[in-house]
Amino acid sequence: MAERIIKLPDVGEGIAEAELVEWHVKVGDIVREDDLIAAVMTDKATVEIPSPVEGEVTWVGAEIGDTVAIGSALVKLKVAGDGTATEEPAEAEAPVEPPRAKPAATAPTAPVTASEPAPKQISTPKPAAAPARPAPVAAPRRAAGEKPLASPAVRLKAREAGVDLRQVQGSGPAGRITHEDLDAFIQRGPEAPAKGELVAKTAVTEVKVVGLRRRIAEKMALSKSRIPHITIVEEVDVSALEDLRAALNKKPTAERPKLTLLPFLMRAMVKALAEQPNINALYDDEAGIVRQHAGIDIGIATQTPSGLIVPVVKHAEARDLWGCALELSRLAERARDGTATRDELTGSTITITSLGALGGIATTPVINHPEVAIVGVNKMVVRPVWDGATFVPRKMMNLSSSFDHRVVDGWDAAVFVQRLKQLLETPATLFVDL
């Protein structure tokens, strides 16, 4: 038998290190060629690392949340051979698959499963050849906090089906849950809950903050610790805009898809920012420099299975209403399926955040550092509005906009918000130069 050292390959993007966010194997596991062994995160993209050979895992080189340098040892395998230890050069790895979203690893809208600590490097001897996969058998439910082994695709499928993977017995190597295991569980249904009196629950689940969730936490902490926010909430009558949107959506085409409110808001921001370029800016607070950008690159805060990320519509000033809608739809899809590139996720000069129908009456958006402003969209409701003679039903929506008060005065912030209100309440002005 020989030892094979698998190194962290160059996953692209010119990076020197990556954060380990998930192990698919542990010491003692038998892996086949192309089986997934780990997942790492680079910036905001997650990449899965396959095994180039078949063998038994004898050592793992890091714990969940650790930063691993490109080219450093990741896993050691016992493989068939002459007993000589060999290394897998980082450059010799097969091309890494495109980044894929990790549904259950870091999503803030779903409970994050606790990371399983690396076990001791002592294992019962196993044959080098992978054993035949046994047929699925019933097994007791996993304990609270015990992490089931499953691929990202299986985790996504389970979440969409409302299935707790801790209840599913895996038939793959090391108890890994396959699509067939999940399908069989869904077909026969979960175990019936025990009947009886109410029982006090004392279990505590520890959730390690890693991957995208940690990056979000760090970004929010940076923004709130450095930026003194000022937030303005303004009521906007969008009745005319909604009538126009309904009319434009009657005959959608591939070039002119159905419009949401966001493309209208983006066009309104383009016009308003042309008059106040100091708000379309990035503030380098360490150098004491505000960089005002002529190009308007609008970040759109997007909830994905992996967490909140911000794809960027580049050069919104050069796109018409439908151009904004097409690019917004394309980026949102790529963000949610985990294929968005670093370029598509960086470079914003101002951000929009919207919770849609879930939005409240008002919010206090956190600025996306180092930007100096963010526009928040709250939910739309029909309310009675006094027109001078009587109350009439109108479609009303609040905009909650935050500004970096170090470089944006309250007056300038109010002028910007009022300009947005004027453009949205008289949407015909979005299509003409005034």
Secondary structure, DSSP 8 states (H G I E B T S, - for coil): -EEEEEE----STT-SEEEEEEES--TT-EE-TT-EEEEEEETTEEEEEE-SS-EEEEEE---TT-EEETTSEEEEEEESSSS--EEE-GGGS---------TTTS-TTS----------S------SS--------------TT----B-HHHHHHHHHHT--GGGS---SGGG-B-HHHHHHHHHH-------SS-------------HHHHHHHHHHHHHHHH--EEEEEEEEE-HHHHHHHHHHTSS--SSS----HHHHHHHHHHHHHHH-TTTSEEEETTTTEEEE-SS--EEE-EEETTEEE--EETTGGG--HHHHHHHHHHHHHHHHHT---TGGGS--SEEEEE-GGG--S-------TTBSEEEEEEEEEEEEEE-SSSEEEEEEEEEEEEEETTTS-HHHHHHHHHHHHHHHHSGGGGGS--
